[in-house]
Amino acid sequence: MRQMYGFTVALTVLLLLSACGQKIDDTVLQSSISTPADGEAVALYKKQCMSCHATDLSGRVGPSLQEIGSRLTEEQLIMIIQEGEKGMPSYKNRLEQEEIEGLAQWLAKMK
């Protein structure tokens, strides 16, 4: 039983480290900051979204967000972030409403 626990812990750590191994070149993210609110949204993106949508918003597990503002409105983005969609989890219990709105507002500028 103890060996199984140790194996499970080791496997979990290995998976977490491999997910975090992405080299962070956040040139795209930094160039998208034009207001203090954008800076807050970028920081939130890095913390909550980057692992699935990549440092350049090109997509990894999740879809590309590079031109998401051309396809979806800010209101649609808010709804998707809050409720989740197609494999994306809901963030309504993880983020404050202001954070969701700020992130959606920033993403809506991606055209």
N, C-alpha and C positions, 0 to 999 in steps of 0.2 A: 504494500500500500504506500509506504514511504517513497519507494523508488518511482512509483507512478506519479506521485505528487511532484517530486523533483523534476521528472521528465516534463510534466505539464508546465511547470514554472519556466523551465529552460526553453521550451518551445514557444511559450508566450513572449518571453523576452526577445528571443531571436526574431519572431515575427514583428514585434514592435520596432526593433532596431532596423530591420530591413525596410519597413515602411517609412522610417525617419531618415533613411540614407540618401534621400534626394538632395542633390546639390542645390543650394538656394542661390539662384541668380535672379534677383527680384527687380531687374531693370524695368521690365514692363510694369510691375506694380508701382515702383517709385515714380515712373513717368506719368502715372495716372493720377497723382496727387496734385490737386490744384487748390484745395481748401483744407482747413484743419479737419473738417468732417470726413473728407476723403482719406486723410491720414489715419483716422480712427477706423474707417471701413477697411482699409488695407491691413491694418494690424489685426482686425477681426478675421479677415479673409485668411491671413497667414495662419492664424490659430485654429480656425474652424473648417476652412474650405480647401486649403491648398493641397492637402493629402489626396483628395479626389479630383480636383480640378487643375492641379499643377501650378508651378510658380508663375508661368506666363499665361495662365488661364486657358491653355490649349486642351486641357482634359487629360485624364488618366483613367480612373475607374468611372468618373462622372464625365459628362459631356463638356465640350469646349464652351467657355464663357466669353471668348474674345470679342464676339459681336452680338452678345445676348441682348443688348439694348435695341438692336435692329429687329429682333424677333419678338421680344416680349416687353410689355409696359412695366413701369415701376410697380403698379398694383398687382400685376400677374406675378412678378418676382417676389413680392411680399407674400403672396398666397403660397407659392411654391416653398419658400423658405420656412414659413410657418407650418404648413401641413405636410410637406414632403411630397415626392412624386417619383414614380418609376425607379425605385431602389434608393432614392435619397430620403434620409430620415427627416422627421419633423424636428424643427428647432424651436417651436413655441414654448417648450418647457426648459430649453437650454439657454436661450438668449432673451434679453429684455426686448420689449416691443420697439424701443428707440434704436436698439442695435440692429434689429431686423430691418427697420425702415431705412436706417443709414446705409446698410449693406445693399439693400435693393436700390436705393437712390444712386449709389456709386456704380453698381452693376448696370443700371439703365443707361449710363453714359458710355458704356462699351459698345461702340457702333463701328 
